[in-house]
Amino acid sequence: MTERALFDGLLRALVALGAVTFVALLLVVAPYGRHLRRGWGPRLHGTLGWVLMESAAALVPAAAFLAAGRPLGPVPWIFLGLWEVHYVYRAFLYPFRRRRAGELPVLVVVMGVAFNVVNGYLNGRWLSHFGPPLGLAWLAGPRFLGGLGLFLLGFAVNLHSDQVLFDLRAPGAGGYAVPQRGLHRLVASPNYLGELVEWTGFAVLTWSPAAAVFVLWTAANLVPRAIANLRWYRRTFPDYPRSRRALVPFVL
């Protein structure tokens, strides 16, 4: 089997697995964060588990670029830089800013690492090897500029939504509260919405099939979790605003 055949097979497998994941998460809530519960095996400290999961997404594409096997122009490196902006934050900054790390089931960490290794390989290898060469003119085209706008908008929503949640909890305090700022006033999981917008923008600006599959997987993973979060808020806080949606303002 050639590497390209393996690459295409993994891409198709990820689409199929995304469909299975979507259905599974509609039926069984992912057991971490506010949904953590017994029965899912041994656990790791939340910060360690998070770093292990997300660092794979930062390191594997970078390794793919270093093993590209051909000279790369500036455009692929800009793509990688945008990818790393997200994952350096998510893997090495975000987990240390949380005031309550909690725990993560080892099973969740292992599944997260496995996905991030495969997804990181697919995106890194397409951008550095299998994708068509792109010159500097690509950076002035509508796909790059429009996608970049979406990517930056989604990343900004992500950062702000995280900050709102950080500010809810005073140092040393525990428990949960209802956020009342930013897009939290409209949806239960604006950070998930930010991720979807961000990776949609990345798929557009790279015009990459691997990034497009990543968007499908992100939706399959985050839409059910956003629905579960909305149900949890409504169950936990009787005065939670009924007008708030799960993920998309006024729609879902």
SVG drawing of the C-alpha trace seen along z (x, -y; Angstrom):
<svg xmlns="http://www.w3.org/2000/svg" viewBox="-38 -40 52 42">
<polyline fill="none" stroke="black" stroke-width="0.4" points="0.0,0.0 1.3,-3.4 1.2,-6.3 -1.3,-8.1 -3.6,-5.1 -3.2,-5.0 -3.9,-8.7 -7.1,-8.4 -8.2,-5.4 -7.7,-7.3 -9.7,-10.3 -12.6,-8.0 -12.4,-6.2 -12.5,-9.5 -15.7,-10.5 -17.4,-7.2 -16.2,-7.4 -17.5,-11.0 -21.0,-9.8 -20.7,-7.0 -19.4,-9.5 -22.3,-11.9 -24.9,-9.3 -23.0,-7.9 -22.7,-11.3 -26.4,-12.0 -27.0,-8.8 -24.1,-9.0 -22.8,-12.2 -19.0,-12.5 -17.8,-11.9 -15.6,-14.9 -16.0,-18.4 -19.4,-19.1 -20.5,-15.7 -17.8,-13.6 -19.2,-10.5 -18.2,-7.1 -18.0,-4.0 -15.4,-5.2 -12.3,-3.7 -9.1,-5.3 -8.6,-9.1 -5.8,-11.6 -5.4,-15.1 -7.3,-17.3 -4.4,-19.5 -2.1,-16.6 -4.8,-14.8 -5.6,-17.9 -2.0,-18.7 -1.4,-15.1 -4.5,-15.2 -4.0,-18.6 -0.2,-18.6 -0.5,-15.7 -2.5,-18.1 0.3,-20.7 3.3,-18.4 2.2,-15.9 1.5,-18.5 4.8,-20.2 6.6,-16.8 4.9,-16.2 6.2,-19.5 9.7,-18.7 9.4,-15.3 7.9,-16.9 10.5,-15.5 10.4,-18.6 11.1,-22.3 8.1,-24.2 7.3,-27.8 6.0,-30.4 2.3,-29.6 2.3,-26.1 4.2,-27.5 1.6,-30.2 -1.1,-27.5 0.9,-25.6 1.4,-28.9 -2.4,-29.4 -2.9,-25.8 -0.3,-26.2 -1.8,-29.5 -4.9,-27.5 -3.2,-24.4 -0.4,-26.1 -3.1,-28.1 -5.3,-25.0 -2.6,-22.6 -0.1,-24.8 -1.9,-27.9 -5.6,-27.1 -5.2,-24.2 -3.0,-26.2 -5.4,-29.1 -8.3,-27.1 -8.9,-27.5 -10.6,-24.1 -8.9,-21.4 -10.8,-18.4 -10.0,-15.0 -10.3,-13.2 -10.9,-9.5 -7.8,-7.8 -10.1,-6.4 -11.1,-9.9 -7.4,-11.0 -6.4,-7.9 -9.2,-8.5 -8.3,-12.2 -4.7,-11.5 -5.6,-8.9 -7.8,-11.3 -5.3,-14.2 -2.5,-12.0 -4.5,-10.9 -6.1,-14.3 -2.7,-16.0 -1.1,-13.6 -3.8,-14.1 -3.8,-17.9 0.0,-18.2 0.8,-15.8 -1.7,-17.3 -0.4,-20.8 3.2,-19.8 3.2,-17.0 0.0,-15.9 -1.6,-19.3 -0.9,-21.3 1.9,-23.9 0.5,-27.3 2.3,-30.5 2.1,-33.9 -0.8,-34.9 -2.9,-32.5 -2.6,-34.9 -4.4,-37.6 -7.2,-35.4 -10.8,-35.3 -10.5,-31.8 -7.6,-32.7 -8.8,-36.1 -12.4,-35.0 -11.2,-31.9 -8.7,-33.9 -11.5,-36.2 -13.6,-33.3 -10.6,-31.7 -9.7,-34.9 -13.4,-35.5 -13.8,-32.0 -10.5,-32.2 -11.6,-35.5 -15.0,-34.0 -13.1,-31.1 -10.8,-33.2 -13.5,-35.6 -15.8,-32.7 -13.1,-31.0 -12.3,-34.3 -15.9,-34.7 -15.9,-31.2 -12.5,-31.9 -13.9,-35.1 -16.9,-33.3 -14.8,-31.5 -12.8,-33.3 -9.4,-31.8 -10.1,-28.9 -13.8,-28.8 -15.7,-25.7 -18.9,-25.0 -20.6,-26.4 -22.5,-29.5 -24.4,-30.9 -22.3,-33.1 -23.9,-36.4 -21.5,-38.0 -20.7,-37.8 -22.2,-35.0 -22.9,-33.2 -26.0,-35.3 -27.3,-33.6 -26.0,-30.0 -24.8,-27.5 -21.5,-26.7 -20.1,-29.7 -16.6,-28.3 -17.8,-25.3 -19.4,-27.7 -16.0,-29.5 -14.2,-26.3 -16.6,-25.4 -16.3,-28.9 -12.5,-28.7 -12.0,-25.3 -14.5,-26.2 -12.3,-29.2 -9.2,-27.0 -10.8,-24.6 -11.6,-27.5 -8.3,-29.2 -6.3,-26.0 -8.9,-24.5 -7.8,-21.1 -9.9,-17.9 -8.3,-17.0 -9.4,-20.3 -12.9,-19.8 -13.1,-16.4 -11.9,-18.0 -14.8,-20.4 -17.3,-17.5 -15.7,-15.7 -15.7,-18.9 -19.4,-19.3 -20.1,-15.6 -18.2,-16.0 -19.4,-19.4 -23.0,-19.6 -24.1,-16.7 -21.9,-18.1 -23.4,-21.6 -26.9,-20.0 -25.8,-18.1 -24.5,-21.3 -27.7,-23.2 -29.7,-20.4 -27.3,-20.4 -27.7,-24.2 -31.5,-24.0 -31.5,-21.0 -29.0,-22.6 -30.3,-26.2 -34.1,-26.6 -33.8,-30.2 -31.5,-29.6 -32.8,-31.7 -35.1,-29.6 -34.3,-31.7 -30.7,-30.5 -29.8,-27.8 -27.2,-25.1 -24.8,-26.3 -26.1,-28.6 -28.0,-31.7 -31.7,-31.6 -31.4,-28.3 -29.9,-25.4"/>
</svg>
